[in-house]
Amino acid sequence: GYASVQEIALRGDEYRVVAVRNNGALVRLRLDAYSGEVLSVRRIGWVGAPVRPLPRRHAEPGFAIEFGWGSDRY
């Protein structure tokens, strides 16, 4: 039930994700990094309203996730 994913951050054995639900609500999800199970969902606002971004952490060497739709890069 999510229209798009805004941010993804790995913290320990969890992914922290900011996503947009189909109704325009912004939610912060906690996902188990191994099983993909949703651990928690919390509404943090609405599309168009300001929201505090996830904290930026230094990337672990050799680890990267990249998502894109309609990108010119291959």
N, C-alpha and C positions, 0 to 999 in steps of 0.2 A: 503494500500500500504506500510506496514512496515514489514521488515523481522524479526526484534527483538527489544526488549526494553532493554536498558542498565541500566537506573537509574530511580527511581520514588521518588519524594519528595512532601509532602503536605505543602503548604504555604497558610494559611488562608483558603479561599474557592476555591483554585485552586490546581491542581496537576501540577507539573513541571516534564516533562519526557524527557529523552534523548533516542532517538530511531534511528534505522537504516532503511533507505528506501531500497527498492528492488535494486536500482542502486548503493548502497554503500555509499550514502550520510548520514552523521550524522545530525540529526535535533533535535532542542529543541522545545517541544510542551508545550503549556499552555492549560490545560483542566479544564472546570468547574467541580468542585468536586461533584456537585449534579446531573447535567444533562448529563455529559460526553461530552458536546459540545466542539469542538476544538476552542479555543479562538485565538490562534496564532501558526504559524509554522515558524521556522527560521533555515536555514541551518547553521551549525557551523563547518563543516569540512567533512572529508572523512574517511572511515574505515582505520585503520592503522596509521593515522596521530594523533599527540597528541591533546588532547582536555581538556579544564579546566572542572573539575567535578562540579556538583551541590553542593552548600554549604550544609554542614551537620548541621542539627538542632537537638536539643534534642527531642526525641520521646515523644509524649503525653502519659500519663499513660493509659494503657489498649488499646492502638491502635497500630496495627502492620499489615503490608502487606508483604507477602512472596510469591515470584514467583520462580518456578524452573521447569526445564525440564530434564528428565533423571536422577533425583536425586536418591541416594540410601536411603535417609531418607523417612520415611512414617509418 
